[in-house]
Structure formats: C-alpha cells, structure tokens
Amino acid sequence: MKLALIVTLMCIIIGMLTLYDGYLKTIKSDRLLNQLDIVDEEIEKCDDHFKMKKLIALRKKIKKKLNSPWL
C-alpha cells in the first residue's frame, strides 16, 4: 500500500515537472520571437553600415537559438 502511494506521488511530481519544463520552453521561444521582431524593425530603420552588420549578426544568433533543439 505504501509503495503504491509513493509511486503515485512520484508520477504526479514527474508530470508536474514535465508540464513546467514545457511552459518554460514556450516562454523562452516567445521571448526569442519578440526579440527577432525588434531586431528586424531596427534593421529596417538602420542607416549606419556598421550597426546594420551587428544587427544582422544578432539576428542570425537569435535564429540559431530559436532553431536549436535544446531550446
């Protein structure tokens, strides 16, 4: 009886942690998409060549993080 209770509680805890991990990944990907939109807007407004190169490098870095399986 005690073993069944412990196993049930462990399953509930593991399920809750899995849901929380998915929630954190969703927040992170949403934040990266917002940053990508901001960088795209700044690239459109930019006149300085050096600043534009830096923004494009930042955009590539954000896209790489967004496409990473370890998000």
PyRosetta script that sets phi, psi and omega in degrees:
from pyrosetta import init, pose_from_sequence

init()
pose = pose_from_sequence("MKLALIVTLMCIIIGMLTLYDGYLKTIKSDRLLNQLDIVDEEIEKCDDHFKMKKLIALRKKIKKKLNSPWL")
pose.set_psi(1, -45.0)
pose.set_omega(1, 179.6)
pose.set_phi(2, -65.8)
pose.set_psi(2, -37.0)
pose.set_omega(2, -180.0)
pose.set_phi(3, -64.7)
pose.set_psi(3, -40.7)
pose.set_omega(3, 179.0)
pose.set_phi(4, -64.3)
pose.set_psi(4, -38.0)
pose.set_omega(4, 178.6)
pose.set_phi(5, -66.2)
pose.set_psi(5, -42.5)
pose.set_omega(5, 179.2)
pose.set_phi(6, -65.0)
pose.set_psi(6, -43.6)
pose.set_omega(6, 179.6)
pose.set_phi(7, -63.8)
pose.set_psi(7, -41.3)
pose.set_omega(7, 179.1)
pose.set_phi(8, -63.3)
pose.set_psi(8, -44.7)
pose.set_omega(8, 178.3)
pose.set_phi(9, -64.1)
pose.set_psi(9, -39.2)
pose.set_omega(9, 178.0)
pose.set_phi(10, -63.5)
pose.set_psi(10, -41.4)
pose.set_omega(10, 178.3)
pose.set_phi(11, -63.5)
pose.set_psi(11, -40.8)
pose.set_omega(11, 178.5)
pose.set_phi(12, -65.0)
pose.set_psi(12, -43.6)
pose.set_omega(12, 179.9)
pose.set_phi(13, -64.4)
pose.set_psi(13, -44.0)
pose.set_omega(13, 179.4)
pose.set_phi(14, -63.4)
pose.set_psi(14, -40.5)
pose.set_omega(14, 177.7)
pose.set_phi(15, -63.5)
pose.set_psi(15, -42.2)
pose.set_omega(15, 178.9)
pose.set_phi(16, -64.4)
pose.set_psi(16, -43.0)
pose.set_omega(16, 179.0)
pose.set_phi(17, -65.1)
pose.set_psi(17, -36.2)
pose.set_omega(17, 177.4)
pose.set_phi(18, -64.7)
pose.set_psi(18, -43.4)
pose.set_omega(18, 177.9)
pose.set_phi(19, -63.9)
pose.set_psi(19, -40.2)
pose.set_omega(19, 179.5)
pose.set_phi(20, -65.5)
pose.set_psi(20, -39.8)
pose.set_omega(20, 177.8)
pose.set_phi(21, -62.9)
pose.set_psi(21, -42.4)
pose.set_omega(21, 177.0)
pose.set_phi(22, -63.0)
pose.set_psi(22, -38.9)
pose.set_omega(22, 177.3)
pose.set_phi(23, -62.3)
pose.set_psi(23, -44.7)
pose.set_omega(23, 179.6)
pose.set_phi(24, -64.9)
pose.set_psi(24, -38.2)
pose.set_omega(24, 178.1)
pose.set_phi(25, -65.5)
pose.set_psi(25, -37.7)
pose.set_omega(25, 178.7)
pose.set_phi(26, -64.9)
pose.set_psi(26, -43.5)
pose.set_omega(26, 178.6)
pose.set_phi(27, -62.3)
pose.set_psi(27, -43.5)
pose.set_omega(27, -178.6)
pose.set_phi(28, -63.7)
pose.set_psi(28, -43.9)
pose.set_omega(28, -179.7)
pose.set_phi(29, -67.7)
pose.set_psi(29, -36.1)
pose.set_omega(29, 177.3)
pose.set_phi(30, -64.5)
pose.set_psi(30, -41.6)
pose.set_omega(30, 178.6)
pose.set_phi(31, -64.6)
pose.set_psi(31, -40.1)
pose.set_omega(31, 178.2)
pose.set_phi(32, -65.6)
pose.set_psi(32, -38.4)
pose.set_omega(32, 177.3)
pose.set_phi(33, -64.7)
pose.set_psi(33, -39.3)
pose.set_omega(33, 176.6)
pose.set_phi(34, -64.0)
pose.set_psi(34, -42.6)
pose.set_omega(34, 177.7)
pose.set_phi(35, -63.1)
pose.set_psi(35, -38.8)
pose.set_omega(35, 179.1)
pose.set_phi(36, -63.5)
pose.set_psi(36, -41.2)
pose.set_omega(36, 176.8)
pose.set_phi(37, -62.5)
pose.set_psi(37, -42.1)
pose.set_omega(37, 179.6)
pose.set_phi(38, -64.3)
pose.set_psi(38, -42.9)
pose.set_omega(38, 179.7)
pose.set_phi(39, -65.0)
pose.set_psi(39, -40.4)
pose.set_omega(39, 178.3)
pose.set_phi(40, -61.6)
pose.set_psi(40, -41.1)
pose.set_omega(40, 178.0)
pose.set_phi(41, -64.7)
pose.set_psi(41, -39.9)
pose.set_omega(41, 179.5)
pose.set_phi(42, -67.4)
pose.set_psi(42, -35.2)
pose.set_omega(42, 178.2)
pose.set_phi(43, -64.6)
pose.set_psi(43, -40.5)
pose.set_omega(43, 179.1)
pose.set_phi(44, -64.4)
pose.set_psi(44, -35.0)
pose.set_omega(44, -178.1)
pose.set_phi(45, -83.4)
pose.set_psi(45, -17.9)
pose.set_omega(45, -169.0)
pose.set_phi(46, -72.3)
pose.set_psi(46, 137.9)
pose.set_omega(46, 175.2)
pose.set_phi(47, -111.8)
pose.set_psi(47, -26.3)
pose.set_omega(47, -177.2)
pose.set_phi(48, -78.4)
pose.set_psi(48, 127.7)
pose.set_omega(48, -176.7)
pose.set_phi(49, -64.8)
pose.set_psi(49, -44.2)
pose.set_omega(49, -177.7)
pose.set_phi(50, -64.4)
pose.set_psi(50, -42.9)
pose.set_omega(50, 179.1)
pose.set_phi(51, -65.8)
pose.set_psi(51, -36.2)
pose.set_omega(51, 179.9)
pose.set_phi(52, -65.9)
pose.set_psi(52, -39.7)
pose.set_omega(52, 178.0)
pose.set_phi(53, -62.8)
pose.set_psi(53, -40.4)
pose.set_omega(53, 178.5)
pose.set_phi(54, -66.0)
pose.set_psi(54, -40.9)
pose.set_omega(54, 179.4)
pose.set_phi(55, -65.8)
pose.set_psi(55, -38.7)
pose.set_omega(55, 178.5)
pose.set_phi(56, -66.1)
pose.set_psi(56, -39.8)
pose.set_omega(56, 176.8)
pose.set_phi(57, -63.8)
pose.set_psi(57, -39.8)
pose.set_omega(57, 177.6)
pose.set_phi(58, -65.1)
pose.set_psi(58, -39.4)
pose.set_omega(58, 178.4)
pose.set_phi(59, -62.1)
pose.set_psi(59, -43.2)
pose.set_omega(59, 178.2)
pose.set_phi(60, -62.8)
pose.set_psi(60, -40.0)
pose.set_omega(60, -179.6)
pose.set_phi(61, -64.9)
pose.set_psi(61, -42.1)
pose.set_omega(61, 179.1)
pose.set_phi(62, -66.0)
pose.set_psi(62, -42.8)
pose.set_omega(62, 179.5)
pose.set_phi(63, -63.1)
pose.set_psi(63, -38.1)
pose.set_omega(63, 178.8)
pose.set_phi(64, -64.0)
pose.set_psi(64, -42.2)
pose.set_omega(64, 177.2)
pose.set_phi(65, -65.2)
pose.set_psi(65, -37.5)
pose.set_omega(65, -178.0)
pose.set_phi(66, -68.3)
pose.set_psi(66, -35.5)
pose.set_omega(66, -178.8)
pose.set_phi(67, -87.3)
pose.set_psi(67, -3.1)
pose.set_omega(67, -178.9)
pose.set_phi(68, -69.6)
pose.set_psi(68, 137.3)
pose.set_omega(68, 177.4)
pose.set_phi(69, -72.4)
pose.set_psi(69, -15.3)
pose.set_omega(69, -178.3)
pose.set_phi(70, -96.0)
pose.set_psi(70, 23.0)
pose.set_omega(70, -179.2)
pose.set_phi(71, -52.6)
pose.dump_pdb("model.pdb")
